[in-house]
Structures are given as structure tokens and as C-alpha cells.
Amino acid sequence: MKEETEITPTPRLHVVDHPLVQHKLTQMRREETPSERFRQLLTETSLLLTYEITRELALHPVEIRTPLTTMSAPELVDDPVVVSILRAGNGLLDGVLRVIPGARVGFVGLYRDHDTLEAVEYYCKFPPMDGRAVIVVDPMLATGNSATAALDRVKADGPGAIRFLCLLAAPEGVAALHAAHPDVDIWTGAVDECLNEVGYIMPGLGDAGDRIYGTT
């Protein structure tokens, strides 16, 4: 195992320590948790994480009529764009869209070369996102290579503020993402100890994609 990397929370790193997030995360970490239950827990947790990551979305006043009178009420200026890093990102996507059903969705397909740990792109499709807030989702922020590559592609389309949402992060991944994209806030359920020699988060929960879909 690699030596642990210390990391100090910053205004760009938000660890969601809500008791329900931490409870569900513990259940997901358990080796014996089956894929069906893992998917359910991930969807439930993503609902809670989405609530936190959307706190600062822009609002504007609109005139509406209630059953009793008219009033000025706050409404989102625009629904954000959500970008899923395939394939594991889709495990978070379902819960995010339950909270923000009007969001447009983009996909970037990346896999990790097991020899170099570098991200290799095989697919990319985005909706228009010029000036819009964007939430990029992937359950694991390990080496940071996939997240960095995905953010490179997103920024090429001229979005507004970008947020990165993950279930678990390693200190090395946080440092790498902030080094490459210091303007991007990270929201996560936990920052674990370190990466092992093959780039997995320790103690972690294994390969999120395999846990979601029952593959090996």
C-alpha cells in the first residue's frame, strides 16, 4: 500500500458528513452487499449529495398565482447540465435526475488503462451548455485522471460554473483534480486514506462499476 497522503479540507472540497450519507456509505462499503442493494443505496445517497451540491444554483424571482393570490417566488434561472463519466457515473445519474428532472445530460466514456492508469476516451456526447452550470458525476475520484480528462472536454464547450460530484475520493485524486482544474469544486461523501499500488481507493469499496452492475 502507498504511504497515506494528508489533505486539508478547503473551500473547494466539500465533504458531506450528513448521518444518512455516512450510514449508507458504510453499507455500500461492505463486501457482502449485493449489486441490487448497492444500486439502491447509491441512488439514495446521490439524492442527498445532489441536495448539497445544488445549494448555490442561481435563482430569479417570477410572478406566480397561488390558489389565494399572486406573489413573487424564486425559481431556477436554468436547470444545470449533468455529465456522467461512463460507465459508473450512471449509478449516480439516476438519483441526480430525480432531484433535477429538467436537467440535460451529457456523457463522456473513459476507461482506465490498467498499466499506465491514464484515462482513455471512447465516447463523448454533450448537450448545449454554453454558460450553464454543469455537474460532472463519477462515484470514485481515485487517481483523478478520468475526472481531469472529462473536465478538459467539458470546459471546451464553454460552460459556466462546474462542480464535480463523487461518492468517495482519495487524497491523491483531490490533489490531482485541483492541480489541473483549481476552479472546480469537489463534493464527496468521504475522503479515504490513500490509493493502493494499482490505483484503487483504500479502504474504499472496490470497483464501483463492478459493484453496480455485478461484473468482475
Backbone hydrogen bonds in HBPLUS format (Angstrom, degrees):
<---DONOR---> <-ACCEPTOR-->    atom                        ^
c    i                          cat <-CA-CA->   ^        H-A-AA   ^      H-
h    n   atom  resd res      DA  || num        DHA   H-A  angle D-A-AA Bond
n    s   type  num  typ     dist DA aas  dist angle  dist       angle   num
A0013-LEU N   A0010-THR O   2.97 MM   3  5.22 162.1  2.00 113.4 119.3     1
A0186-ILE N   A0012-ARG O   2.76 MM 174  6.10 165.4  1.78 165.1 167.2     2
A0014-HIS N   A0186-ILE O   2.79 MM 172  6.05 163.1  1.82 161.8 167.8     3
A0188-THR N   A0014-HIS O   2.97 MM 174  6.36 159.0  2.02 164.9 168.4     4
A0016-VAL N   A0188-THR O   2.80 MM 172  6.08 164.7  1.82 163.4 167.8     5
A0021-VAL N   A0018-HIS O   3.03 MM   3  5.32 119.4  2.41 106.7 121.6     6
A0022-GLN N   A0018-HIS O   3.05 MM   4  6.37 164.6  2.07 161.3 165.7     7
A0023-HIS N   A0019-PRO O   2.88 MM   4  6.00 157.4  1.93 148.6 155.1     8
A0024-LYS N   A0020-LEU O   3.01 MM   4  6.07 168.6  2.03 147.2 150.1     9
A0025-LEU N   A0021-VAL O   2.92 MM   4  6.02 152.2  2.00 146.1 154.7    10
A0026-THR N   A0022-GLN O   3.04 MM   4  6.23 152.6  2.11 143.1 149.5    11
A0027-GLN N   A0023-HIS O   3.24 MM   4  6.62 153.6  2.31 144.0 150.4    12
A0028-MET N   A0024-LYS O   3.00 MM   4  6.33 150.6  2.09 145.9 154.1    13
A0029-ARG N   A0025-LEU O   2.95 MM   4  6.22 141.5  2.10 146.7 157.3    14
A0033-THR N   A0030-ARG O   3.19 MM   3  5.62 165.1  2.21 114.3 118.9    15
A0038-PHE N   A0034-PRO O   2.83 MM   4  6.04 158.9  1.88 155.6 162.9    16
A0039-ARG N   A0035-SER O   2.85 MM   4  6.03 163.6  1.88 157.6 159.6    17
A0040-GLN N   A0036-GLU O   3.21 MM   4  6.44 159.0  2.25 141.8 147.4    18
A0041-LEU N   A0037-ARG O   2.91 MM   4  6.14 166.6  1.93 156.2 159.3    19
A0042-LEU N   A0038-PHE O   2.89 MM   4  6.08 157.0  1.95 150.6 157.4    20
A0043-THR N   A0039-ARG O   2.97 MM   4  6.20 160.3  2.01 151.1 155.6    21
A0044-GLU N   A0040-GLN O   3.00 MM   4  6.26 164.6  2.03 151.8 156.1    22
A0045-THR N   A0041-LEU O   2.84 MM   4  6.01 160.2  1.88 150.7 156.3    23
A0046-SER N   A0042-LEU O   2.88 MM   4  6.00 153.3  1.95 145.8 153.3    24
A0047-LEU N   A0043-THR O   3.17 MM   4  6.45 142.9  2.31 144.9 153.4    25
A0049-LEU N   A0045-THR O   2.93 MM   4  6.25 160.6  1.96 154.4 160.4    26
A0050-THR N   A0046-SER O   2.87 MM   4  5.88 153.2  1.94 141.8 148.9    27
A0051-TYR N   A0047-LEU O   3.18 MM   4  6.42 152.1  2.26 142.1 148.8    28
A0052-GLU N   A0048-LEU O   3.36 MM   4  6.72 150.6  2.45 141.7 148.3    29
A0053-ILE N   A0049-LEU O   2.93 MM   4  6.23 161.9  1.96 154.0 159.1    30
A0054-THR N   A0050-THR O   3.09 MM   4  6.07 139.8  2.26 148.6 155.6    31
A0055-ARG N   A0052-GLU O   3.35 MM   3  5.60 167.3  2.37 113.0 114.0    32
A0057-LEU N   A0054-THR O   3.24 MM   3  5.51 169.2  2.25 119.4 117.8    33
A0077-VAL N   A0058-ALA O   3.05 MM  19  5.82 164.8  2.08 139.2 139.0    34
A0060-HIS N   A0075-GLU O   2.87 MM  15  5.56 153.1  1.94 153.9 161.5    35
A0075-GLU N   A0060-HIS O   2.98 MM  15  5.56 143.4  2.11 141.6 151.8    36
A0062-VAL N   A0073-ALA O   2.83 MM  11  5.44 155.7  1.88 148.4 155.0    37
A0073-ALA N   A0062-VAL O   2.85 MM  11  5.44 165.4  1.87 155.5 157.4    38
A0064-ILE N   A0071-MET O   2.90 MM   7  5.61 167.5  1.91 167.5 171.5    39
A0071-MET N   A0064-ILE O   2.90 MM   7  5.61 154.2  1.97 156.3 160.0    40
A0066-THR N   A0069-THR O   2.68 MM   3  5.32 153.0  1.75 174.2 176.0    41
A0081-VAL N   A0133-ALA O   2.89 MM  52  6.31 162.7  1.92 157.8 159.8    42
A0135-ILE N   A0081-VAL O   2.83 MM  54  6.29 156.8  1.89 159.8 167.8    43
A0082-VAL N   A0104-ARG O   2.86 MM  22  6.26 165.9  1.88 164.7 167.7    44
A0106-GLY N   A0082-VAL O   2.81 MM  24  6.18 158.4  1.85 148.2 153.9    45
A0083-VAL N   A0135-ILE O   2.84 MM  52  6.16 161.0  1.88 146.1 151.9    46
A0137-VAL N   A0083-VAL O   2.81 MM  54  6.18 161.2  1.84 161.5 165.6    47
A0084-SER N   A0106-GLY O   2.92 MM  22  6.31 159.4  1.96 153.2 148.7    48
A0108-VAL N   A0084-SER O   3.06 MM  24  6.42 158.6  2.11 158.5 159.2    49
A0085-ILE N   A0137-VAL O   3.10 MM  52  6.25 166.3  2.12 175.6 171.3    50
A0089-GLY N   A0085-ILE O   2.87 MM   4  4.81 144.3  2.00 156.5 152.2    51
A0086-LEU N   A0108-VAL O   2.91 MM  22  6.04 150.1  2.00 135.9 145.1    52
A0090-ASN N   A0087-ARG O   3.15 MM   3  6.03 157.1  2.20 122.5 127.3    53
A0091-GLY N   A0088-ALA O   2.92 MM   3  5.58 157.2  1.97 119.7 126.5    54
A0092-LEU N   A0089-GLY O   3.08 MM   3  5.52 140.9  2.24 109.6 118.9    55
A0093-LEU N   A0089-GLY O   3.06 MM   4  6.27 147.2  2.17 142.7 152.9    56
A0096-VAL N   A0092-LEU O   3.19 MM   4  6.44 162.3  2.23 154.8 160.2    57
A0097-LEU N   A0093-LEU O   2.96 MM   4  6.16 162.5  1.99 160.7 164.2    58
A0098-ARG N   A0094-ASP O   3.18 MM   4  6.44 133.3  2.41 138.5 150.4    59
A0098-ARG N   A0095-GLY O   3.21 MM   3  5.15 132.5  2.45  93.8 106.6    60
A0099-VAL N   A0096-VAL O   3.14 MM   3  5.40 131.2  2.39 101.2 113.2    61
A0100-ILE N   A0096-VAL O   2.92 MM   4  6.18 153.9  1.99 147.5 156.1    62
A0103-ALA N   A0100-ILE O   3.10 MM   3  5.66 169.1  2.11 123.0 125.3    63
A0107-PHE N   A0125-LYS O   2.81 MM  18  5.36 161.7  1.84 152.0 157.3    64
A0125-LYS N   A0107-PHE O   2.86 MM  18  5.36 161.6  1.89 160.6 162.8    65
A0109-GLY N   A0123-TYR O   2.62 MM  14  4.52 160.8  1.66 127.8 135.0    66
A0122-TYR N   A0109-GLY O   2.85 MM  13  5.34 161.3  1.89 140.6 145.2    67
A0111-TYR N   A0120-VAL O   2.95 MM   9  5.34 153.0  2.03 141.6 149.1    68
A0120-VAL N   A0111-TYR O   2.82 MM   9  5.34 157.6  1.87 154.6 162.3    69
A0113-ASP N   A0118-GLU O   2.92 MM   5  5.50 169.7  1.93 165.0 163.4    70
A0117-LEU N   A0113-ASP O   2.60 MM   4  4.93 145.6  1.71 151.0 159.1    71
A0132-ARG N   A0129-MET O   3.16 MM   3  5.16 157.4  2.22 111.2 118.0    72
A0131-GLY N   A0158-GLY O   2.83 MM  27  6.22 158.2  1.88 140.4 145.1    73
A0160-GLY N   A0132-ARG O   2.68 MM  28  4.77 162.6  1.71 125.5 126.8    74
A0134-VAL N   A0161-ALA O   2.93 MM  27  6.38 157.5  1.99 158.8 165.3    75
A0163-ARG N   A0134-VAL O   2.85 MM  29  6.28 155.3  1.91 158.2 166.6    76
A0136-VAL N   A0163-ARG O   2.85 MM  27  6.25 165.4  1.87 165.9 166.9    77
A0165-LEU N   A0136-VAL O   2.79 MM  29  6.06 169.6  1.80 168.9 171.2    78
A0138-ASP N   A0165-LEU O   3.12 MM  27  6.52 156.5  2.18 166.7 173.4    79
A0167-LEU N   A0139-PRO O   2.75 MM  28  4.63 138.8  1.92 110.7 124.2    80
A0168-LEU N   A0139-PRO O   2.97 MM  29  6.34 161.8  2.01 170.9 176.7    81
A0141-LEU N   A0168-LEU O   2.94 MM  27  6.28 153.7  2.01 148.7 157.2    82
A0170-ALA N   A0141-LEU O   2.86 MM  29  6.21 146.8  1.97 179.9 169.1    83
A0148-THR N   A0144-GLY O   2.94 MM   4  5.93 159.4  1.98 145.9 152.0    84
A0149-ALA N   A0145-ASN O   3.00 MM   4  6.16 161.8  2.04 146.9 151.8    85
A0150-ALA N   A0146-SER O   2.90 MM   4  6.09 160.4  1.94 151.9 157.4    86
A0151-LEU N   A0147-ALA O   2.92 MM   4  6.10 159.0  1.97 149.2 155.0    87
A0152-ASP N   A0148-THR O   2.94 MM   4  6.18 148.5  2.04 145.4 154.1    88
A0153-ARG N   A0149-ALA O   3.21 MM   4  6.53 155.1  2.28 145.0 150.2    89
A0154-VAL N   A0150-ALA O   2.95 MM   4  6.26 157.6  2.00 150.1 156.8    90
A0155-LYS N   A0151-LEU O   2.91 MM   4  6.00 168.3  1.93 151.9 154.6    91
A0157-ASP N   A0154-VAL O   3.04 MM   3  5.67 159.5  2.08 117.5 123.6    92
A0158-GLY N   A0155-LYS O   3.12 MM   3  5.42 165.5  2.14 115.8 116.3    93
A0164-PHE N   A0185-ASP O   2.84 MM  21  6.13 162.4  1.87 164.6 170.4    94
A0187-TRP N   A0164-PHE O   2.81 MM  23  6.13 157.1  1.86 166.9 174.5    95
A0166-CYS N   A0187-TRP O   2.95 MM  21  6.33 161.7  1.98 165.1 171.2    96
A0189-GLY N   A0167-LEU O   3.02 MM  22  5.06 140.5  2.18 112.9 125.0    97
A0169-ALA N   A0190-ALA O   2.97 MM  21  6.31 141.0  2.13 150.9 162.2    98
A0192-ASP N   A0169-ALA O   2.81 MM  23  6.17 152.7  1.89 175.3 174.5    99
A0173-GLY N   A0170-ALA O   3.01 MM   3  5.20 119.9  2.39 102.5 117.1   100
A0174-VAL N   A0170-ALA O   3.02 MM   4  6.36 161.7  2.06 160.7 165.8   101
A0175-ALA N   A0171-PRO O   2.96 MM   4  6.15 166.3  1.98 151.4 155.1   102
A0176-ALA N   A0172-GLU O   2.95 MM   4  6.11 157.8  2.00 143.4 149.9   103
A0177-LEU N   A0173-GLY O   2.90 MM   4  6.03 166.0  1.92 152.0 155.7   104
A0178-HIS N   A0174-VAL O   2.97 MM   4  6.09 165.7  1.99 151.8 156.1   105
A0179-ALA N   A0175-ALA O   2.93 MM   4  6.03 144.6  2.05 141.6 151.5   106
A0180-ALA N   A0176-ALA O   3.07 MM   4  6.29 154.7  2.14 146.8 152.6   107
A0181-HIS N   A0177-LEU O   2.70 MM   4  5.72 156.2  1.75 152.9 160.8   108
A0184-VAL N   A0181-HIS O   3.12 MM   3  5.74 170.0  2.13 125.7 127.1   109
A0193-GLU N   A0202-MET O   2.99 MM   9  5.83 123.4  2.32 140.1 156.3   110
A0194-CYS N   A0202-MET O   3.40 MM   8  5.48 160.8  2.44 142.6 146.9   111
A0202-MET N   A0194-CYS O   2.79 MM   8  5.48 161.7  1.83 171.6 166.5   112
A0196-ASN N   A0200-TYR O   2.85 MM   4  5.46 150.1  1.94 146.4 155.9   113
A0199-GLY N   A0196-ASN O   3.12 MM   3  5.36 164.4  2.14 116.5 116.6   114
A0211-ARG N   A0207-ASP O   2.92 MM   4  6.20 157.5  1.97 155.7 163.1   115
A0212-ILE N   A0208-ALA O   2.87 MM   4  6.04 151.5  1.95 150.4 157.9   116
A0213-TYR N   A0209-GLY O   3.01 MM   4  6.12 168.8  2.03 151.9 154.5   117
A0214-GLY N   A0210-ASP O   2.80 MM   4  5.26 126.5  2.08 140.1 147.4   118
